[in-house]
């Protein structure tokens, strides 16, 4: 049963990714969600490099994360940090790759946090 579920998740990821491609001017904002943490990266697919990243394990936002009560609040803080890092590198817009997850809850909060800081998604 586990193999079947893993294949289903891979098909979902590929279905989302086949129409998304990040460039240097408009990189792909990809999300990975674990049980306790959330990770986000801006990826330039044309050069195959990660431009910037942020997660709940980032040292820059430790104090803010202690004040957050829910994982959704933490995801919004991570999105804001990613947007700040992107704007420092003159990246103003990105293509959102939800990574097979439903656009709801923590994934949506991360995108909203990035939008609030000025990143166009």
Phi and psi in radians as a Rosetta constraint file:
Dihedral C 1 N 2 CA 2 C 2 CIRCULARHARMONIC -1.092 0.35
Dihedral N 2 CA 2 C 2 N 3 CIRCULARHARMONIC -0.694 0.35
Dihedral C 2 N 3 CA 3 C 3 CIRCULARHARMONIC -1.121 0.35
Dihedral N 3 CA 3 C 3 N 4 CIRCULARHARMONIC -0.675 0.35
Dihedral C 3 N 4 CA 4 C 4 CIRCULARHARMONIC -1.135 0.35
Dihedral N 4 CA 4 C 4 N 5 CIRCULARHARMONIC -0.732 0.35
Dihedral C 4 N 5 CA 5 C 5 CIRCULARHARMONIC -1.170 0.35
Dihedral N 5 CA 5 C 5 N 6 CIRCULARHARMONIC -0.671 0.35
Dihedral C 5 N 6 CA 6 C 6 CIRCULARHARMONIC -1.139 0.35
Dihedral N 6 CA 6 C 6 N 7 CIRCULARHARMONIC -0.727 0.35
Dihedral C 6 N 7 CA 7 C 7 CIRCULARHARMONIC -1.108 0.35
Dihedral N 7 CA 7 C 7 N 8 CIRCULARHARMONIC -0.686 0.35
Dihedral C 7 N 8 CA 8 C 8 CIRCULARHARMONIC -1.094 0.35
Dihedral N 8 CA 8 C 8 N 9 CIRCULARHARMONIC -0.735 0.35
Dihedral C 8 N 9 CA 9 C 9 CIRCULARHARMONIC -1.149 0.35
Dihedral N 9 CA 9 C 9 N 10 CIRCULARHARMONIC -0.720 0.35
Dihedral C 9 N 10 CA 10 C 10 CIRCULARHARMONIC -1.097 0.35
Dihedral N 10 CA 10 C 10 N 11 CIRCULARHARMONIC -0.710 0.35
Dihedral C 10 N 11 CA 11 C 11 CIRCULARHARMONIC -1.100 0.35
Dihedral N 11 CA 11 C 11 N 12 CIRCULARHARMONIC -0.687 0.35
Dihedral C 11 N 12 CA 12 C 12 CIRCULARHARMONIC -1.106 0.35
Dihedral N 12 CA 12 C 12 N 13 CIRCULARHARMONIC -0.771 0.35
Dihedral C 12 N 13 CA 13 C 13 CIRCULARHARMONIC -1.098 0.35
Dihedral N 13 CA 13 C 13 N 14 CIRCULARHARMONIC -0.807 0.35
Dihedral C 13 N 14 CA 14 C 14 CIRCULARHARMONIC -1.118 0.35
Dihedral N 14 CA 14 C 14 N 15 CIRCULARHARMONIC -0.644 0.35
Dihedral C 14 N 15 CA 15 C 15 CIRCULARHARMONIC -1.094 0.35
Dihedral N 15 CA 15 C 15 N 16 CIRCULARHARMONIC -0.704 0.35
Dihedral C 15 N 16 CA 16 C 16 CIRCULARHARMONIC -1.243 0.35
Dihedral N 16 CA 16 C 16 N 17 CIRCULARHARMONIC -0.725 0.35
Dihedral C 16 N 17 CA 17 C 17 CIRCULARHARMONIC -1.316 0.35
Dihedral N 17 CA 17 C 17 N 18 CIRCULARHARMONIC -0.357 0.35
Dihedral C 17 N 18 CA 18 C 18 CIRCULARHARMONIC -1.170 0.35
Dihedral N 18 CA 18 C 18 N 19 CIRCULARHARMONIC -0.362 0.35
Dihedral C 18 N 19 CA 19 C 19 CIRCULARHARMONIC -1.880 0.35
Dihedral N 19 CA 19 C 19 N 20 CIRCULARHARMONIC 0.055 0.35
Dihedral C 19 N 20 CA 20 C 20 CIRCULARHARMONIC -1.972 0.35
Dihedral N 20 CA 20 C 20 N 21 CIRCULARHARMONIC 2.280 0.35
Dihedral C 20 N 21 CA 21 C 21 CIRCULARHARMONIC -2.527 0.35
Dihedral N 21 CA 21 C 21 N 22 CIRCULARHARMONIC 2.218 0.35
Dihedral C 21 N 22 CA 22 C 22 CIRCULARHARMONIC -1.687 0.35
Dihedral N 22 CA 22 C 22 N 23 CIRCULARHARMONIC 2.484 0.35
Dihedral C 22 N 23 CA 23 C 23 CIRCULARHARMONIC -2.047 0.35
Dihedral N 23 CA 23 C 23 N 24 CIRCULARHARMONIC -3.122 0.35
Dihedral C 23 N 24 CA 24 C 24 CIRCULARHARMONIC -1.146 0.35
Dihedral N 24 CA 24 C 24 N 25 CIRCULARHARMONIC -0.671 0.35
Dihedral C 24 N 25 CA 25 C 25 CIRCULARHARMONIC -1.368 0.35
Dihedral N 25 CA 25 C 25 N 26 CIRCULARHARMONIC -0.579 0.35
Dihedral C 25 N 26 CA 26 C 26 CIRCULARHARMONIC -2.348 0.35
Dihedral N 26 CA 26 C 26 N 27 CIRCULARHARMONIC 1.436 0.35
Dihedral C 26 N 27 CA 27 C 27 CIRCULARHARMONIC -1.284 0.35
Dihedral N 27 CA 27 C 27 N 28 CIRCULARHARMONIC 2.956 0.35
Dihedral C 27 N 28 CA 28 C 28 CIRCULARHARMONIC -1.556 0.35
Dihedral N 28 CA 28 C 28 N 29 CIRCULARHARMONIC 2.161 0.35
Dihedral C 28 N 29 CA 29 C 29 CIRCULARHARMONIC -1.621 0.35
Dihedral N 29 CA 29 C 29 N 30 CIRCULARHARMONIC 1.875 0.35
Dihedral C 29 N 30 CA 30 C 30 CIRCULARHARMONIC -1.852 0.35
Dihedral N 30 CA 30 C 30 N 31 CIRCULARHARMONIC 2.573 0.35
Dihedral C 30 N 31 CA 31 C 31 CIRCULARHARMONIC -2.143 0.35
Dihedral N 31 CA 31 C 31 N 32 CIRCULARHARMONIC 2.369 0.35
Dihedral C 31 N 32 CA 32 C 32 CIRCULARHARMONIC -2.207 0.35
Dihedral N 32 CA 32 C 32 N 33 CIRCULARHARMONIC 2.327 0.35
Dihedral C 32 N 33 CA 33 C 33 CIRCULARHARMONIC -2.142 0.35
Dihedral N 33 CA 33 C 33 N 34 CIRCULARHARMONIC 2.155 0.35
Dihedral C 33 N 34 CA 34 C 34 CIRCULARHARMONIC -1.894 0.35
Dihedral N 34 CA 34 C 34 N 35 CIRCULARHARMONIC -3.034 0.35
Dihedral C 34 N 35 CA 35 C 35 CIRCULARHARMONIC -1.113 0.35
Dihedral N 35 CA 35 C 35 N 36 CIRCULARHARMONIC -0.722 0.35
Dihedral C 35 N 36 CA 36 C 36 CIRCULARHARMONIC -1.939 0.35
Dihedral N 36 CA 36 C 36 N 37 CIRCULARHARMONIC -0.301 0.35
Dihedral C 36 N 37 CA 37 C 37 CIRCULARHARMONIC -2.253 0.35
Dihedral N 37 CA 37 C 37 N 38 CIRCULARHARMONIC 2.894 0.35
Dihedral C 37 N 38 CA 38 C 38 CIRCULARHARMONIC -2.383 0.35
Dihedral N 38 CA 38 C 38 N 39 CIRCULARHARMONIC 2.435 0.35
Dihedral C 38 N 39 CA 39 C 39 CIRCULARHARMONIC -2.208 0.35
Dihedral N 39 CA 39 C 39 N 40 CIRCULARHARMONIC 2.492 0.35
Dihedral C 39 N 40 CA 40 C 40 CIRCULARHARMONIC -2.442 0.35
Dihedral N 40 CA 40 C 40 N 41 CIRCULARHARMONIC 2.503 0.35
Dihedral C 40 N 41 CA 41 C 41 CIRCULARHARMONIC -2.406 0.35
Dihedral N 41 CA 41 C 41 N 42 CIRCULARHARMONIC 2.635 0.35
Dihedral C 41 N 42 CA 42 C 42 CIRCULARHARMONIC -1.863 0.35
Dihedral N 42 CA 42 C 42 N 43 CIRCULARHARMONIC 2.078 0.35
Dihedral C 42 N 43 CA 43 C 43 CIRCULARHARMONIC -2.077 0.35
Dihedral N 43 CA 43 C 43 N 44 CIRCULARHARMONIC 2.315 0.35
Dihedral C 43 N 44 CA 44 C 44 CIRCULARHARMONIC -1.671 0.35
Dihedral N 44 CA 44 C 44 N 45 CIRCULARHARMONIC 1.827 0.35
Dihedral C 44 N 45 CA 45 C 45 CIRCULARHARMONIC -1.259 0.35
Dihedral N 45 CA 45 C 45 N 46 CIRCULARHARMONIC -0.448 0.35
Dihedral C 45 N 46 CA 46 C 46 CIRCULARHARMONIC -1.210 0.35
Dihedral N 46 CA 46 C 46 N 47 CIRCULARHARMONIC -0.637 0.35
Dihedral C 46 N 47 CA 47 C 47 CIRCULARHARMONIC -1.758 0.35
Dihedral N 47 CA 47 C 47 N 48 CIRCULARHARMONIC -0.132 0.35
Dihedral C 47 N 48 CA 48 C 48 CIRCULARHARMONIC 1.035 0.35
Dihedral N 48 CA 48 C 48 N 49 CIRCULARHARMONIC 0.875 0.35
Dihedral C 48 N 49 CA 49 C 49 CIRCULARHARMONIC -2.320 0.35
Dihedral N 49 CA 49 C 49 N 50 CIRCULARHARMONIC 2.704 0.35
Dihedral C 49 N 50 CA 50 C 50 CIRCULARHARMONIC -1.605 0.35
Dihedral N 50 CA 50 C 50 N 51 CIRCULARHARMONIC 2.165 0.35
Dihedral C 50 N 51 CA 51 C 51 CIRCULARHARMONIC -1.443 0.35
Dihedral N 51 CA 51 C 51 N 52 CIRCULARHARMONIC -0.771 0.35
Dihedral C 51 N 52 CA 52 C 52 CIRCULARHARMONIC -2.760 0.35
Dihedral N 52 CA 52 C 52 N 53 CIRCULARHARMONIC 2.830 0.35
Dihedral C 52 N 53 CA 53 C 53 CIRCULARHARMONIC -2.570 0.35
Dihedral N 53 CA 53 C 53 N 54 CIRCULARHARMONIC 2.801 0.35
Dihedral C 53 N 54 CA 54 C 54 CIRCULARHARMONIC -2.677 0.35
Dihedral N 54 CA 54 C 54 N 55 CIRCULARHARMONIC 2.623 0.35
Dihedral C 54 N 55 CA 55 C 55 CIRCULARHARMONIC -2.730 0.35
Dihedral N 55 CA 55 C 55 N 56 CIRCULARHARMONIC 3.053 0.35
Dihedral C 55 N 56 CA 56 C 56 CIRCULARHARMONIC -1.267 0.35
Dihedral N 56 CA 56 C 56 N 57 CIRCULARHARMONIC -0.133 0.35
Dihedral C 56 N 57 CA 57 C 57 CIRCULARHARMONIC -1.701 0.35
Dihedral N 57 CA 57 C 57 N 58 CIRCULARHARMONIC 0.085 0.35
Dihedral C 57 N 58 CA 58 C 58 CIRCULARHARMONIC -1.217 0.35
Dihedral N 58 CA 58 C 58 N 59 CIRCULARHARMONIC 2.429 0.35
Dihedral C 58 N 59 CA 59 C 59 CIRCULARHARMONIC -1.322 0.35
Dihedral N 59 CA 59 C 59 N 60 CIRCULARHARMONIC -0.324 0.35
Dihedral C 59 N 60 CA 60 C 60 CIRCULARHARMONIC -1.237 0.35
Dihedral N 60 CA 60 C 60 N 61 CIRCULARHARMONIC -0.409 0.35
Dihedral C 60 N 61 CA 61 C 61 CIRCULARHARMONIC -2.074 0.35
Dihedral N 61 CA 61 C 61 N 62 CIRCULARHARMONIC 0.407 0.35
Dihedral C 61 N 62 CA 62 C 62 CIRCULARHARMONIC -1.051 0.35
Dihedral N 62 CA 62 C 62 N 63 CIRCULARHARMONIC -0.791 0.35
Dihedral C 62 N 63 CA 63 C 63 CIRCULARHARMONIC -1.163 0.35
Dihedral N 63 CA 63 C 63 N 64 CIRCULARHARMONIC -0.693 0.35
Dihedral C 63 N 64 CA 64 C 64 CIRCULARHARMONIC -1.155 0.35
Dihedral N 64 CA 64 C 64 N 65 CIRCULARHARMONIC -0.669 0.35
Dihedral C 64 N 65 CA 65 C 65 CIRCULARHARMONIC -1.191 0.35
Dihedral N 65 CA 65 C 65 N 66 CIRCULARHARMONIC -0.519 0.35
Dihedral C 65 N 66 CA 66 C 66 CIRCULARHARMONIC -1.161 0.35
Dihedral N 66 CA 66 C 66 N 67 CIRCULARHARMONIC -0.536 0.35
Dihedral C 66 N 67 CA 67 C 67 CIRCULARHARMONIC -1.371 0.35
Dihedral N 67 CA 67 C 67 N 68 CIRCULARHARMONIC -0.416 0.35
Dihedral C 67 N 68 CA 68 C 68 CIRCULARHARMONIC -1.239 0.35
Dihedral N 68 CA 68 C 68 N 69 CIRCULARHARMONIC 2.437 0.35
Dihedral C 68 N 69 CA 69 C 69 CIRCULARHARMONIC -1.656 0.35
Dihedral N 69 CA 69 C 69 N 70 CIRCULARHARMONIC -0.588 0.35
Dihedral C 69 N 70 CA 70 C 70 CIRCULARHARMONIC -2.088 0.35
Dihedral N 70 CA 70 C 70 N 71 CIRCULARHARMONIC 2.894 0.35
Dihedral C 70 N 71 CA 71 C 71 CIRCULARHARMONIC -1.168 0.35
Dihedral N 71 CA 71 C 71 N 72 CIRCULARHARMONIC -0.508 0.35
Dihedral C 71 N 72 CA 72 C 72 CIRCULARHARMONIC -1.164 0.35
Dihedral N 72 CA 72 C 72 N 73 CIRCULARHARMONIC -0.719 0.35
Dihedral C 72 N 73 CA 73 C 73 CIRCULARHARMONIC -1.092 0.35
Dihedral N 73 CA 73 C 73 N 74 CIRCULARHARMONIC -0.700 0.35
Dihedral C 73 N 74 CA 74 C 74 CIRCULARHARMONIC -1.128 0.35
Dihedral N 74 CA 74 C 74 N 75 CIRCULARHARMONIC -0.684 0.35
Dihedral C 74 N 75 CA 75 C 75 CIRCULARHARMONIC -1.115 0.35
Dihedral N 75 CA 75 C 75 N 76 CIRCULARHARMONIC -0.658 0.35
Dihedral C 75 N 76 CA 76 C 76 CIRCULARHARMONIC -1.148 0.35
Dihedral N 76 CA 76 C 76 N 77 CIRCULARHARMONIC -0.672 0.35
Dihedral C 76 N 77 CA 77 C 77 CIRCULARHARMONIC -1.129 0.35
Dihedral N 77 CA 77 C 77 N 78 CIRCULARHARMONIC -0.723 0.35
Dihedral C 77 N 78 CA 78 C 78 CIRCULARHARMONIC -1.103 0.35
Dihedral N 78 CA 78 C 78 N 79 CIRCULARHARMONIC -0.726 0.35
Dihedral C 78 N 79 CA 79 C 79 CIRCULARHARMONIC -1.075 0.35
Dihedral N 79 CA 79 C 79 N 80 CIRCULARHARMONIC -0.707 0.35
Dihedral C 79 N 80 CA 80 C 80 CIRCULARHARMONIC -1.141 0.35
Dihedral N 80 CA 80 C 80 N 81 CIRCULARHARMONIC -0.718 0.35
Dihedral C 80 N 81 CA 81 C 81 CIRCULARHARMONIC -1.108 0.35
Dihedral N 81 CA 81 C 81 N 82 CIRCULARHARMONIC -0.752 0.35
Dihedral C 81 N 82 CA 82 C 82 CIRCULARHARMONIC -1.086 0.35
Dihedral N 82 CA 82 C 82 N 83 CIRCULARHARMONIC -0.724 0.35
Dihedral C 82 N 83 CA 83 C 83 CIRCULARHARMONIC -1.128 0.35
Dihedral N 83 CA 83 C 83 N 84 CIRCULARHARMONIC -0.697 0.35
Dihedral C 83 N 84 CA 84 C 84 CIRCULARHARMONIC -1.091 0.35
Dihedral N 84 CA 84 C 84 N 85 CIRCULARHARMONIC -0.769 0.35
Dihedral C 84 N 85 CA 85 C 85 CIRCULARHARMONIC -1.125 0.35
Dihedral N 85 CA 85 C 85 N 86 CIRCULARHARMONIC -0.673 0.35
Dihedral C 85 N 86 CA 86 C 86 CIRCULARHARMONIC -1.161 0.35
Dihedral N 86 CA 86 C 86 N 87 CIRCULARHARMONIC -0.751 0.35
Dihedral C 86 N 87 CA 87 C 87 CIRCULARHARMONIC -1.168 0.35
Dihedral N 87 CA 87 C 87 N 88 CIRCULARHARMONIC -0.524 0.35
Dihedral C 87 N 88 CA 88 C 88 CIRCULARHARMONIC -1.129 0.35
Dihedral N 88 CA 88 C 88 N 89 CIRCULARHARMONIC -0.525 0.35
Dihedral C 88 N 89 CA 89 C 89 CIRCULARHARMONIC -1.661 0.35
Dihedral N 89 CA 89 C 89 N 90 CIRCULARHARMONIC 0.276 0.35
Dihedral C 89 N 90 CA 90 C 90 CIRCULARHARMONIC 1.062 0.35
Dihedral N 90 CA 90 C 90 N 91 CIRCULARHARMONIC 0.628 0.35
Dihedral C 90 N 91 CA 91 C 91 CIRCULARHARMONIC -1.815 0.35
Dihedral N 91 CA 91 C 91 N 92 CIRCULARHARMONIC 2.019 0.35
Dihedral C 91 N 92 CA 92 C 92 CIRCULARHARMONIC -1.814 0.35
Dihedral N 92 CA 92 C 92 N 93 CIRCULARHARMONIC -0.326 0.35
Dihedral C 92 N 93 CA 93 C 93 CIRCULARHARMONIC -2.475 0.35
Dihedral N 93 CA 93 C 93 N 94 CIRCULARHARMONIC 2.794 0.35
Dihedral C 93 N 94 CA 94 C 94 CIRCULARHARMONIC -2.620 0.35
Dihedral N 94 CA 94 C 94 N 95 CIRCULARHARMONIC 2.797 0.35
Dihedral C 94 N 95 CA 95 C 95 CIRCULARHARMONIC -1.743 0.35
Dihedral N 95 CA 95 C 95 N 96 CIRCULARHARMONIC 2.253 0.35
Dihedral C 95 N 96 CA 96 C 96 CIRCULARHARMONIC -1.542 0.35
Dihedral N 96 CA 96 C 96 N 97 CIRCULARHARMONIC 2.165 0.35
Dihedral C 96 N 97 CA 97 C 97 CIRCULARHARMONIC -1.985 0.35
Dihedral N 97 CA 97 C 97 N 98 CIRCULARHARMONIC 1.850 0.35
Dihedral C 97 N 98 CA 98 C 98 CIRCULARHARMONIC -1.364 0.35
Dihedral N 98 CA 98 C 98 N 99 CIRCULARHARMONIC -0.093 0.35
Dihedral C 98 N 99 CA 99 C 99 CIRCULARHARMONIC 1.157 0.35
Dihedral N 99 CA 99 C 99 N 100 CIRCULARHARMONIC 0.539 0.35
Dihedral C 99 N 100 CA 100 C 100 CIRCULARHARMONIC 1.525 0.35
Dihedral N 100 CA 100 C 100 N 101 CIRCULARHARMONIC -0.122 0.35
Dihedral C 100 N 101 CA 101 C 101 CIRCULARHARMONIC -1.468 0.35
Dihedral N 101 CA 101 C 101 N 102 CIRCULARHARMONIC 2.703 0.35
Dihedral C 101 N 102 CA 102 C 102 CIRCULARHARMONIC -1.247 0.35
Dihedral N 102 CA 102 C 102 N 103 CIRCULARHARMONIC 2.446 0.35
Dihedral C 102 N 103 CA 103 C 103 CIRCULARHARMONIC -1.328 0.35
Dihedral N 103 CA 103 C 103 N 104 CIRCULARHARMONIC 1.408 0.35
Dihedral C 103 N 104 CA 104 C 104 CIRCULARHARMONIC -2.829 0.35
Dihedral N 104 CA 104 C 104 N 105 CIRCULARHARMONIC 2.659 0.35
Dihedral C 104 N 105 CA 105 C 105 CIRCULARHARMONIC 1.179 0.35
Dihedral N 105 CA 105 C 105 N 106 CIRCULARHARMONIC -2.164 0.35
Dihedral C 105 N 106 CA 106 C 106 CIRCULARHARMONIC -1.147 0.35
Dihedral N 106 CA 106 C 106 N 107 CIRCULARHARMONIC -0.629 0.35
Dihedral C 106 N 107 CA 107 C 107 CIRCULARHARMONIC -1.160 0.35
Dihedral N 107 CA 107 C 107 N 108 CIRCULARHARMONIC -0.761 0.35
Dihedral C 107 N 108 CA 108 C 108 CIRCULARHARMONIC -1.176 0.35
Dihedral N 108 CA 108 C 108 N 109 CIRCULARHARMONIC -0.683 0.35
Dihedral C 108 N 109 CA 109 C 109 CIRCULARHARMONIC -1.105 0.35
Dihedral N 109 CA 109 C 109 N 110 CIRCULARHARMONIC -0.674 0.35
Dihedral C 109 N 110 CA 110 C 110 CIRCULARHARMONIC -1.096 0.35
Dihedral N 110 CA 110 C 110 N 111 CIRCULARHARMONIC -0.791 0.35
Dihedral C 110 N 111 CA 111 C 111 CIRCULARHARMONIC -1.124 0.35
Dihedral N 111 CA 111 C 111 N 112 CIRCULARHARMONIC -0.719 0.35
Dihedral C 111 N 112 CA 112 C 112 CIRCULARHARMONIC -1.150 0.35
Dihedral N 112 CA 112 C 112 N 113 CIRCULARHARMONIC -0.661 0.35
Dihedral C 112 N 113 CA 113 C 113 CIRCULARHARMONIC -1.114 0.35
Dihedral N 113 CA 113 C 113 N 114 CIRCULARHARMONIC -0.682 0.35
Dihedral C 113 N 114 CA 114 C 114 CIRCULARHARMONIC -1.196 0.35
Dihedral N 114 CA 114 C 114 N 115 CIRCULARHARMONIC -0.707 0.35
Dihedral C 114 N 115 CA 115 C 115 CIRCULARHARMONIC -1.124 0.35
Dihedral N 115 CA 115 C 115 N 116 CIRCULARHARMONIC -0.662 0.35
Dihedral C 115 N 116 CA 116 C 116 CIRCULARHARMONIC -1.106 0.35
Dihedral N 116 CA 116 C 116 N 117 CIRCULARHARMONIC -0.551 0.35
Dihedral C 116 N 117 CA 117 C 117 CIRCULARHARMONIC -1.498 0.35
Dihedral N 117 CA 117 C 117 N 118 CIRCULARHARMONIC -0.057 0.35
Dihedral C 117 N 118 CA 118 C 118 CIRCULARHARMONIC 1.952 0.35
Dihedral N 118 CA 118 C 118 N 119 CIRCULARHARMONIC 0.046 0.35
Dihedral C 118 N 119 CA 119 C 119 CIRCULARHARMONIC -1.446 0.35
Dihedral N 119 CA 119 C 119 N 120 CIRCULARHARMONIC 2.241 0.35
Dihedral C 119 N 120 CA 120 C 120 CIRCULARHARMONIC -1.552 0.35
Dihedral N 120 CA 120 C 120 N 121 CIRCULARHARMONIC 2.119 0.35
